[in-house]
Amino acid sequence: MEIILSNLKIQINEKIYVKDPETSALGKKIIEQSILLIDTIGFDNFTFKKLGEKIGSNESSIYRYFENKHKLLVYLSSWYWSWIEYKLVFTTTNIIDKNEKLRKAITLVTEKITDDIATDHINEAVLNKIIIAEFTKTLHTKEVDQENKEGFFLIYKRVINRIVAIVKEVNPDYPYAKSLVSTIVEGSLHQHFLTDHLKTITNCNETVTTTQFYINLAENVLR
């Protein structure tokens, strides 16, 4: 799969960026270093001025790629979920046992991520930390309905609906497949956050993983 991913061109909604950052060395540097900087100082403290200082470029050069930092975060989130979608497709293709297919799908969207060496300028392990901490900020805005109409969250919704289809294979009569899967996908981010920061209100820890919790939940619900 690493070979396939190394040749992969992830497609992001063109309305999210001004200029595709994947088309230039500076654009790729903006993506690479923005991930590292957001992880270090948090999205609230992140600015294009600070990013410009980090990459040795004018702040104005970053605005040639992204209108604002919100659009940059949406871009990073879209890239992440697109990468997850490709992994999901390859991981579950040709698996006959529908229960095993569901377990693999849940594992993929709930486990902690390691860096993918097939992508030189993006550290997926660090990006995963940003998604855990910051992803809800792409959704919880006044503009969410308009941005949804423009397709900003299409990839994220596609990941969820791919797993919904697997749930329906396991139990076609279960009436809440979409709510279950969206709870698993977004809830896993929250459980990882709690495990890292508020350990006393989650059962997930070093020995009980978020993946184990959600596989147990899904299997019991879908019996």
VMD Tcl script that draws the C-alpha trace (Angstrom):
set ca {
  {0.00 0.00 0.00}
  {2.94 2.34 0.63}
  {3.83 2.18 -3.08}
  {0.27 3.04 -4.07}
  {0.12 5.93 -1.59}
  {3.47 7.26 -2.78}
  {1.95 7.72 -6.25}
  {-1.29 9.09 -4.85}
  {-2.43 12.63 -5.63}
  {-4.94 13.55 -2.97}
  {-7.65 15.78 -4.39}
  {-8.85 18.66 -2.20}
  {-11.83 20.92 -2.96}
  {-10.42 23.84 -4.97}
  {-12.59 26.34 -3.07}
  {-10.58 25.69 0.10}
  {-7.34 27.17 -1.24}
  {-6.30 30.08 -3.43}
  {-3.43 28.16 -5.02}
  {-2.88 24.41 -4.70}
  {0.03 24.05 -2.24}
  {0.98 20.72 -3.79}
  {2.07 22.49 -7.00}
  {5.17 24.21 -5.59}
  {8.04 23.72 -3.17}
  {6.86 26.73 -1.12}
  {3.32 25.37 -0.94}
  {4.54 22.01 0.33}
  {6.75 23.79 2.86}
  {3.73 25.79 4.07}
  {1.81 22.55 4.64}
  {4.73 20.74 6.28}
  {5.65 23.54 8.66}
  {2.08 24.61 9.47}
  {1.44 21.10 10.80}
  {4.50 21.25 13.03}
  {3.75 24.80 14.22}
  {0.07 24.15 15.01}
  {1.12 21.07 16.97}
  {3.64 23.15 18.93}
  {1.61 26.27 19.77}
  {-2.01 25.26 19.07}
  {-4.35 26.54 16.39}
  {-5.62 29.48 18.45}
  {-2.09 30.90 18.76}
  {-1.15 30.04 15.18}
  {-0.86 32.94 12.71}
  {0.42 33.30 9.17}
  {2.98 35.80 10.49}
  {4.43 33.15 12.83}
  {4.38 30.59 10.02}
  {6.14 33.04 7.70}
  {8.88 33.57 10.27}
  {9.28 29.80 10.65}
  {9.63 29.13 6.92}
  {11.63 32.29 6.17}
  {9.02 33.77 3.87}
  {6.78 36.82 3.81}
  {3.36 36.51 5.41}
  {1.88 37.71 2.12}
  {3.28 34.66 0.31}
  {1.14 32.38 2.51}
  {-1.98 34.36 1.61}
  {-1.30 33.46 -2.02}
  {-2.17 29.89 -1.03}
  {-4.81 30.31 1.69}
  {-7.32 33.07 2.37}
  {-7.06 32.59 6.16}
  {-5.96 30.10 8.79}
  {-9.42 28.54 8.99}
  {-9.17 27.53 5.32}
  {-5.70 26.12 6.02}
  {-7.08 23.98 8.86}
  {-9.93 22.79 6.63}
  {-7.32 21.90 4.00}
  {-5.25 19.90 6.50}
  {-8.39 18.13 7.74}
  {-9.49 17.34 4.18}
  {-6.06 15.97 3.37}
  {-6.15 13.79 6.51}
  {-9.59 12.34 5.83}
  {-8.74 11.73 2.18}
  {-5.63 9.82 3.27}
  {-7.78 7.85 5.74}
  {-10.30 7.12 2.98}
  {-7.68 5.64 0.68}
  {-6.34 3.49 3.51}
  {-9.90 2.43 4.37}
  {-10.61 1.32 0.82}
  {-7.40 -0.68 0.50}
  {-7.74 -2.20 3.98}
  {-11.30 -3.45 3.53}
  {-11.29 -4.45 -0.14}
  {-11.62 -8.20 -0.76}
  {-12.44 -9.05 2.86}
  {-15.30 -11.54 2.72}
  {-16.14 -11.69 6.44}
  {-18.33 -8.62 7.00}
  {-17.64 -8.55 10.76}
  {-13.89 -8.62 10.16}
  {-14.32 -5.86 7.57}
  {-16.10 -3.71 10.16}
  {-13.42 -4.38 12.78}
  {-10.71 -3.33 10.34}
  {-12.65 -0.18 9.37}
  {-13.17 0.82 13.01}
  {-9.53 0.12 13.79}
  {-8.40 2.35 10.96}
  {-10.43 5.39 12.04}
  {-9.86 5.03 15.78}
  {-6.22 4.00 16.20}
  {-3.35 6.41 16.82}
  {-1.56 7.11 13.55}
  {2.11 6.59 12.73}
  {3.94 8.60 10.11}
  {3.58 7.35 6.54}
  {7.00 7.38 4.87}
  {5.30 7.53 1.46}
  {4.45 11.21 2.03}
  {7.62 13.27 2.37}
  {6.27 16.65 3.48}
  {3.40 15.54 5.72}
  {3.91 13.84 9.06}
  {0.65 11.96 9.53}
  {1.37 11.16 13.19}
  {1.61 14.88 13.99}
  {-1.36 15.68 11.74}
  {-3.37 13.07 13.64}
  {-2.61 14.95 16.87}
  {-3.93 18.14 15.27}
  {-7.10 16.38 14.10}
  {-7.66 15.08 17.64}
  {-7.21 18.53 19.17}
  {-8.54 20.86 16.51}
  {-10.84 19.12 13.99}
  {-14.09 20.28 15.59}
  {-12.98 23.87 14.93}
  {-13.44 23.27 11.21}
  {-17.12 22.42 11.85}
  {-18.16 24.60 14.79}
  {-18.34 27.90 12.93}
  {-21.11 30.21 11.75}
  {-20.14 29.40 8.17}
  {-20.49 25.62 8.48}
  {-23.75 25.38 6.50}
  {-22.41 27.39 3.58}
  {-19.09 25.58 3.62}
  {-20.94 22.26 3.71}
  {-22.93 23.32 0.61}
  {-19.64 24.12 -1.10}
  {-18.37 20.62 -0.36}
  {-15.71 21.45 2.24}
  {-16.58 18.38 4.34}
  {-17.38 15.96 1.51}
  {-14.35 13.74 2.13}
  {-15.07 13.47 5.86}
  {-18.69 12.54 5.16}
  {-17.55 10.03 2.54}
  {-15.36 8.23 5.10}
  {-18.33 7.97 7.46}
  {-20.69 6.72 4.74}
  {-18.21 4.07 3.60}
  {-18.28 2.63 7.11}
  {-22.07 3.03 7.26}
  {-22.26 0.73 4.23}
  {-20.22 -1.88 6.11}
  {-22.47 -1.58 9.18}
  {-25.46 -2.25 6.93}
  {-23.75 -5.38 5.65}
  {-23.33 -6.58 9.23}
  {-26.89 -5.72 10.32}
  {-29.22 -4.40 7.58}
  {-32.00 -3.89 10.13}
  {-30.08 -1.59 12.46}
  {-31.83 1.80 12.11}
  {-29.09 4.13 13.40}
  {-26.08 3.26 11.25}
  {-25.15 6.86 10.42}
  {-25.41 8.03 14.02}
  {-23.39 5.03 15.19}
  {-20.56 5.58 12.72}
  {-20.37 9.36 13.15}
  {-20.25 8.75 16.91}
  {-17.39 6.27 16.46}
  {-15.37 8.47 14.12}
  {-15.70 11.76 15.98}
  {-16.02 10.13 19.40}
  {-12.69 8.39 18.95}
  {-11.01 11.78 18.55}
  {-12.60 12.88 21.82}
  {-11.52 9.70 23.61}
  {-7.94 10.19 22.44}
  {-8.11 13.76 23.74}
  {-9.40 12.57 27.11}
  {-6.74 9.88 27.30}
  {-4.06 12.51 26.74}
  {-5.48 15.27 28.95}
  {-8.45 14.25 31.16}
  {-7.67 10.68 32.10}
  {-10.12 10.43 35.01}
  {-13.23 10.56 32.78}
  {-12.36 7.83 30.28}
  {-11.70 4.09 30.53}
  {-9.27 4.32 27.63}
  {-5.62 4.26 28.65}
  {-2.31 2.58 27.90}
  {-3.85 -0.90 28.17}
  {-7.45 -0.30 27.00}
  {-7.37 1.38 23.62}
  {-9.97 3.60 22.01}
  {-10.16 1.04 19.22}
  {-11.06 -1.75 21.66}
  {-13.80 0.40 23.17}
  {-15.45 1.21 19.86}
  {-15.19 -2.31 18.45}
  {-16.86 -3.56 21.65}
  {-19.54 -0.89 21.34}
  {-20.27 -1.66 17.68}
  {-20.34 -5.41 18.15}
  {-22.75 -5.18 21.07}
  {-25.03 -2.69 19.35}
  {-25.18 -4.66 16.10}
  {-25.91 -8.10 17.58}
}
mol new
graphics top color blue
foreach p $ca { graphics top sphere $p radius 0.5 }
foreach p [lrange $ca 0 end-1] q [lrange $ca 1 end] { graphics top cylinder $p $q radius 0.2 }
display resetview
